[in-house]
Amino acid sequence: MNRERPGQGFRGNKSALPTKPCVVCGRPMSWRKRWARCWNEVRHCSDACRRGTPR
């Protein structure tokens, strides 16, 4: 079993994750594990915002 020590890692508390606004629409984006290595470069909340498609 791969158990983490208490107090380390994500334990289901999404409010503890960092957030930042999308540069196009301003919606808050929550941190995702997939973005762990490139969180500083993430600027858009979706492909539609990245392309500049109006909503």
Secondary structure as UniProt FT lines:
FT   TURN            6..7
FT   HELIX           14..16
FT   STRAND          19..21
FT   TURN            23..25
FT   STRAND          28..30
FT   HELIX           33..35
FT   TURN            36..41
FT   HELIX           47..51
//
